[in-house]
Amino acid sequence: MSSTVLDAAALPPLRLRGRPRRLVPMVVGFEAVAEAVSLHGGSRFRHLMEPVTAVAVVFDAGWVLVDGGFDPARIRDRAVRTVSFDYENYAPIVPPGDPLVDQIAEAGLDLADLAAALLTHAHFDHTGAARLLAPDQPLLLQRREWQHVAENTDPREAFVFPDDLDRDGLTLGLLDGDTPLAAGLTAIDTSGHTPGHQSFVVELPERTVVLAGDAADLLGNVEHEVRCGSTVGADGPARADRAVARLAALHRTPGTEVWPAHDPEFPVWAAVVRSR
């Protein structure tokens, strides 16, 4: 691998000051997905046009990015798109421009102030932010997730693009389970959907937001405590059950809300789409 891979504990402290002050939700693409992929027991016939999302967590000084959607270059080049996304009953969509870069700029954020990108998991609809990172802007993911990518013999079957994470000048920081990342920001283990899936707890001044990633694609996952429909490994379903139970408990906690990553009806994402 060309990336520099380090224990996250060996990295310098993230270039952040103070605590999280606001979130900037972004919809950076869409994908047609069977409900059964997002919700265990859901319909394999009914397809949802799910938003592909990212969130900037803005501190008193500096900010971090959670996920990043697709690399638009894979969508725009017809030959690369065919090789990358030619799955039956799956359709990726990226709106005009570069939705991630454009929305970062519209929010008044400077990529030079980006301290790190945080990856919920390595599926190709989440890894597009890696292309934006300088060597001193690490991409933080769970060690188990990196091992899943590095050891996978069939990336297409695993829905990963290893070269999104195998880039000259990219620094990967590996986490092990629940890890405080900065004041008011914690990574938590929500594995099951993938072996190293993680979610992020963000303590804002007036509320706490949990960015669930694909451990809860839909709000129904946490409201009805039903795991995601897609898991990896023999222990994947049991891990996903524990993950959604953990997220559901957080969702029931006063002052805490869980943001599902792909729910087209979730008010946060719906508002972003309406504003575009």
LINSUL-V241353 format. One record per residue. N is the residue number from 1. RES is the residue in one letter. D_CENTER is the distance of its C-alpha to the mean C-alpha in whole Angstrom. Layout:
<<N RES D_CENTER> <N RES D_CENTER>>
This chain:
<<1 M 22> <2 S 22> <3 S 20> <4 T 21> <5 V 19> <6 L 20> <7 D 20> <8 A 18> <9 A 21> <10 A 23> <11 L 21> <12 P 23> <13 P 22> <14 L 19> <15 R 21> <16 L 20> <17 R 23> <18 G 24> <19 R 21> <20 P 18> <21 R 20> <22 R 18> <23 L 14> <24 V 14> <25 P 12> <26 M 12> <27 V 12> <28 V 12> <29 G 13> <30 F 14> <31 E 14> <32 A 17> <33 V 16> <34 A 19> <35 E 19> <36 A 19> <37 V 16> <38 S 14> <39 L 17> <40 H 20> <41 G 23> <42 G 22> <43 S 24> <44 R 23> <45 F 26> <46 R 24> <47 H 21> <48 L 18> <49 M 17> <50 E 14> <51 P 12> <52 V 9> <53 T 7> <54 A 7> <55 V 9> <56 A 11> <57 V 13> <58 V 16> <59 F 19> <60 D 23> <61 A 22> <62 G 19> <63 W 16> <64 V 12> <65 L 9> <66 V 6> <67 D 4> <68 G 7> <69 G 8> <70 F 11> <71 D 13> <72 P 16> <73 A 19> <74 R 18> <75 I 19> <76 R 22> <77 D 24> <78 R 25> <79 A 26> <80 V 23> <81 R 21> <82 T 23> <83 V 23> <84 S 19> <85 F 19> <86 D 22> <87 Y 21> <88 E 23> <89 N 22> <90 Y 19> <91 A 19> <92 P 16> <93 I 17> <94 V 16> <95 P 19> <96 P 21> <97 G 21> <98 D 18> <99 P 16> <100 L 13> <101 V 16> <102 D 18> <103 Q 16> <104 I 16> <105 A 20> <106 E 21> <107 A 19> <108 G 22> <109 L 19> <110 D 20> <111 L 18> <112 A 21> <113 D 20> <114 L 16> <115 A 16> <116 A 13> <117 A 10> <118 L 7> <119 L 5> <120 T 4> <121 H 6> <122 A 8> <123 H 9> <124 F 10> <125 D 8> <126 H 5> <127 T 8> <128 G 10> <129 A 10> <130 A 12> <131 R 15> <132 L 15> <133 L 16> <134 A 19> <135 P 20> <136 D 20> <137 Q 17> <138 P 15> <139 L 12> <140 L 11> <141 L 10> <142 Q 12> <143 R 15> <144 R 15> <145 E 12> <146 W 14> <147 Q 17> <148 H 16> <149 V 15> <150 A 18> <151 E 21> <152 N 20> <153 T 23> <154 D 21> <155 P 18> <156 R 19> <157 E 19> <158 A 16> <159 F 14> <160 V 13> <161 F 15> <162 P 16> <163 D 17> <164 D 14> <165 L 14> <166 D 18> <167 R 19> <168 D 22> <169 G 21> <170 L 18> <171 T 17> <172 L 15> <173 G 15> <174 L 15> <175 L 15> <176 D 17> <177 G 16> <178 D 16> <179 T 16> <180 P 17> <181 L 16> <182 A 18> <183 A 20> <184 G 18> <185 L 15> <186 T 14> <187 A 12> <188 I 13> <189 D 13> <190 T 12> <191 S 13> <192 G 14> <193 H 12> <194 T 12> <195 P 14> <196 G 12> <197 H 9> <198 Q 9> <199 S 8> <200 F 10> <201 V 13> <202 V 14> <203 E 18> <204 L 19> <205 P 23> <206 E 24> <207 R 21> <208 T 18> <209 V 14> <210 V 12> <211 L 8> <212 A 8> <213 G 5> <214 D 7> <215 A 10> <216 A 11> <217 D 11> <218 L 14> <219 L 16> <220 G 18> <221 N 16> <222 V 17> <223 E 20> <224 H 22> <225 E 20> <226 V 19> <227 R 17> <228 C 15> <229 G 17> <230 S 15> <231 T 16> <232 V 17> <233 G 20> <234 A 23> <235 D 21> <236 G 18> <237 P 20> <238 A 21> <239 R 18> <240 A 16> <241 D 19> <242 R 19> <243 A 15> <244 V 16> <245 A 19> <246 R 18> <247 L 15> <248 A 18> <249 A 21> <250 L 18> <251 H 18> <252 R 22> <253 T 23> <254 P 25> <255 G 23> <256 T 19> <257 E 17> <258 V 14> <259 W 11> <260 P 10> <261 A 7> <262 H 10> <263 D 13> <264 P 16> <265 E 18> <266 F 16> <267 P 18> <268 V 16> <269 W 14> <270 A 18> <271 A 19> <272 V 17> <273 V 18> <274 R 22> <275 S 22> <276 R 21>>
